[in-house]
Amino acid sequence: MIIYRLCNKNPIEKKETKQVLLNSTLESSRPTDDDRRTSPKFPPLRCLQRDKMFFHILLERNMQLHPRHFGRNLREHLISKLMKDVEGTCSGRHGFVVAITGVDSIGKGLIRDGTGFVTFPVKYQCVVFRPFKGEILEAVVTMVNKMGFFAEAGPVQIFVSNHLIPDDMEFQSGDMPNYTTSDGSVKIQKDSEVRLKIIGTRVDATEIFCIGTIKDDFLGVINDPSAV
């Protein structure tokens, strides 16, 4: 029927057919209920600009509540437990949950047989932190060894290999291991603040680990605690 209308020479028929095709395309592109449960409310992470690491998304979680919390403050107890269980955790798909900004809806509870606990489906909005390859970060050095150094940028741990440190910096062992330039003007040690670039990420179910480099323009030490 659609092919017949497309072949019809009547311009009105063609216009109506285009509208039908447009409507059918929109209907097929709308997310299903399963998509809504697993996808953020705003565009997916892969579709957002890569120069951003913080995202505001919509997630859903099944929360279990003990019967002693039932009553007029049930909602408050449920939200409090949600914040305690979710904030600070990491999802390999969405990143680190920084903060819950709001609760959209709380569904009907389902009593679990034999326990008395009730499971509530909760839809909530939250801010997540998800680093991508090519991002520039400022991090604090936590450990230095002859293989390189580890640094932390918020909840993310980043490793910088000695091959990704400028060639004019050499490893110095001792009580405070560090990488120092030949003239001693720049030093990387524990608690130093560095600006680095992410060149790779490893995503697990509950962890995100990054590989970084300071062997590029405008990267390196931005604050040396030993110089204070």
Phi, psi and omega per residue, in radians:
M1 nan -0.692 3.132
I2 -1.186 -0.687 3.128
I3 -1.113 -0.686 -3.138
Y4 -1.099 -0.748 -3.108
R5 -1.193 -0.606 3.113
L6 -1.171 -0.567 -3.130
C7 -1.440 -0.273 -3.120
N8 -1.168 2.385 -3.104
K9 -1.407 -0.159 -3.134
N10 -1.202 2.093 -3.115
P11 -1.093 -0.538 3.127
I12 -1.171 -0.702 3.119
E13 -1.101 -0.706 3.140
K14 -1.102 -0.763 -3.134
K15 -1.089 -0.762 3.126
E16 -1.124 -0.653 -3.127
T17 -1.158 -0.730 3.109
K18 -1.055 -0.681 3.132
Q19 -1.165 -0.684 3.104
V20 -1.095 -0.793 3.129
L21 -1.102 -0.708 3.120
L22 -1.094 -0.788 3.136
N23 -1.098 -0.736 -3.135
S24 -1.152 -0.615 3.103
T25 -1.154 -0.755 3.126
L26 -1.108 -0.708 -3.128
E27 -1.126 -0.730 -3.112
S28 -1.235 -0.421 -3.110
S29 -1.555 -0.150 3.119
R30 -1.231 2.404 -3.124
P31 -1.176 2.532 3.062
T32 -1.387 3.074 3.102
D33 -1.090 -0.630 3.113
D34 -1.149 -0.675 3.108
D35 -1.116 -0.694 -3.121
R36 -1.163 -0.540 -3.136
R37 -1.273 -0.505 -3.055
T38 -1.889 -0.115 -3.109
S39 -1.952 2.592 3.095
P40 -1.156 2.765 -3.130
K41 -1.139 -0.647 3.092
F42 -1.585 -3.129 -3.078
P43 -0.962 2.625 3.133
P44 -1.005 2.770 -3.092
L45 -1.001 -0.662 -3.075
R46 -1.204 -0.274 -3.103
C47 -1.712 -0.178 -3.134
L48 -1.446 2.875 -3.122
Q49 -1.106 2.413 -3.068
R50 -1.379 -0.109 3.105
D51 -1.540 0.239 3.103
K52 -2.170 2.460 -3.138
M53 -2.049 -0.115 3.126
F54 -1.924 2.312 -3.087
F55 -2.306 2.518 3.088
H56 -1.850 1.959 -2.999
I57 -2.295 2.934 3.105
L58 -1.930 2.207 3.135
L59 -2.213 2.917 3.106
E60 -2.321 2.482 -3.114
R61 -2.560 2.477 3.049
N62 -1.561 2.052 -3.096
M63 -1.848 2.343 3.087
Q64 -1.771 2.332 -3.085
L65 -2.219 2.388 3.138
H66 -1.291 2.556 -3.112
P67 -1.027 -0.419 -3.115
R68 -1.166 -0.275 3.141
H69 -1.596 -0.012 -3.127
F70 -1.244 2.474 -3.137
G71 2.562 -2.823 -3.069
R72 -1.170 -0.389 -3.135
N73 -1.779 0.402 -3.100
L74 -1.032 -0.788 -3.114
R75 -1.083 -0.739 -3.133
E76 -1.114 -0.727 3.115
H77 -1.118 -0.679 -3.112
L78 -1.165 -0.771 3.132
I79 -1.166 -0.694 3.115
S80 -1.085 -0.737 3.110
K81 -1.176 -0.641 3.106
L82 -1.072 -0.819 -3.141
M83 -1.112 -0.695 -3.139
K84 -1.159 -0.674 -3.078
D85 -1.406 -0.505 -2.956
V86 -1.792 -0.800 -3.073
E87 -1.067 2.297 -3.129
G88 1.585 -0.088 3.118
T89 -1.554 2.930 -3.110
C90 -2.212 2.350 3.026
S91 -2.047 2.262 -3.120
G92 -1.056 -0.452 -3.107
R93 -1.454 -0.771 -3.027
H94 -1.802 -0.422 -3.123
G95 1.899 -2.813 -3.122
F96 -1.488 2.262 3.109
V97 -1.413 1.974 -3.106
V98 -1.448 -0.869 -3.095
A99 -2.789 2.578 3.021
I100 -1.565 2.199 -3.075
T101 -1.755 -0.259 -3.138
G102 3.110 2.767 3.090
V103 -1.986 2.072 -3.101
D104 -1.341 -0.815 -3.087
S105 -2.773 2.662 3.041
I106 -2.178 2.064 -3.071
G107 -1.367 -3.130 3.128
K108 -1.224 2.426 -3.112
G109 -1.338 2.613 3.101
L110 -2.114 2.091 -3.106
I111 -1.301 2.282 3.107
R112 -1.511 2.273 -3.098
D113 -1.106 2.314 3.019
G114 1.476 -0.161 -3.106
T115 -2.073 -0.577 -3.061
G116 1.540 -0.221 3.078
F117 -1.166 2.624 3.118
V118 -2.099 2.330 3.134
T119 -1.746 2.176 3.131
F120 -2.000 2.230 3.006
P121 -1.379 2.145 -3.064
V122 -2.098 2.225 3.017
K123 -1.792 2.201 -3.058
Y124 -2.426 2.680 3.071
Q125 -1.756 2.481 -3.126
C126 -2.638 2.819 3.055
V127 -1.762 2.221 3.136
V128 -2.092 2.674 3.135
F129 -1.995 2.076 -3.084
R130 -2.376 1.859 3.133
P131 -1.365 2.621 3.117
F132 -2.199 2.798 3.064
K133 -1.058 2.326 -3.133
G134 1.697 -0.143 3.131
E135 -1.253 2.578 3.035
I136 -1.806 2.191 -3.085
L137 -2.235 2.682 2.956
E138 -1.857 2.198 -3.023
A139 -2.333 2.857 3.113
V140 -1.904 2.248 -3.124
V141 -1.237 2.277 -3.128
T142 -1.918 -0.458 -3.137
M143 -2.721 2.460 3.137
V144 -2.217 2.329 3.027
N145 -2.546 -3.118 -3.059
K146 -1.217 -0.261 3.106
M147 -1.471 -0.302 -3.096
G148 2.584 -2.586 3.081
F149 -2.558 2.700 3.063
F150 -1.814 2.515 3.110
A151 -2.459 2.758 3.135
E152 -2.152 2.337 3.031
A153 -2.138 1.641 -3.018
G154 1.166 -2.228 -3.134
P155 -1.485 -0.083 -3.035
V156 -1.622 2.302 3.050
Q157 -1.727 2.344 -3.062
I158 -2.216 2.355 3.078
F159 -1.936 2.299 3.084
V160 -2.017 1.984 -3.125
S161 -1.236 2.741 3.114
N162 -1.146 -0.337 3.073
H163 -1.330 -0.268 -3.134
L164 -1.880 0.324 3.041
I165 -1.882 2.473 -3.125
P166 -0.861 2.520 -3.050
D167 -1.119 -0.434 -3.102
D168 -1.432 0.059 3.105
M169 -1.858 2.274 -3.112
E170 -2.071 2.612 -3.130
F171 -1.333 2.334 3.101
Q172 -2.109 2.072 3.116
S173 -1.491 3.025 -3.135
G174 2.439 -2.813 3.131
D175 -1.117 -0.585 3.124
M176 -2.200 1.509 -3.137
P177 -1.000 2.493 -3.101
N178 -2.780 2.901 2.970
Y179 -1.939 2.194 -3.036
T180 -2.263 2.518 3.047
T181 -1.257 2.852 -3.084
S182 -1.069 -0.558 3.128
D183 -1.590 -0.032 3.095
G184 1.324 0.190 -3.084
S185 -1.385 -0.464 -3.124
V186 -2.195 2.326 -3.110
K187 -2.423 2.349 3.056
I188 -1.936 2.043 3.121
Q189 -2.504 -3.119 -3.141
K190 -1.025 2.398 -3.136
D191 1.360 0.022 3.024
S192 -1.238 2.549 3.076
E193 -1.741 2.235 -3.088
V194 -2.225 2.640 2.992
R195 -1.830 2.164 -3.053
L196 -2.358 2.958 -3.141
K197 -2.109 2.302 3.116
I198 -1.378 2.207 3.135
I199 -1.995 -0.079 3.116
G200 -2.952 2.638 3.118
T201 -2.347 2.588 3.017
R202 -2.142 2.101 -3.046
V203 -1.926 2.113 3.027
D204 -1.889 -3.071 -3.126
A205 -1.119 -0.626 -3.072
T206 -2.269 0.347 -3.066
E207 -2.695 2.556 3.028
I208 -2.227 2.125 -3.124
F209 -2.109 2.447 -3.030
C210 -2.140 2.649 2.985
I211 -1.945 2.308 -3.084
G212 -2.216 3.014 3.097
T213 -2.467 2.592 2.988
I214 -2.097 0.230 -3.118
K215 -1.618 1.108 -3.116
D216 -2.781 2.961 -3.111
D217 -1.139 2.461 3.049
F218 1.154 0.274 3.082
L219 -1.917 2.787 3.100
G220 2.282 -2.755 -3.075
V221 -1.254 2.287 3.070
I222 -1.998 -0.237 3.090
N223 -2.735 2.082 -3.133
D224 -1.897 1.988 -3.110
P225 -1.116 -0.457 -3.141
S226 -1.262 -0.313 -3.122
A227 -1.496 -0.138 -3.121
V228 -1.425 nan nan
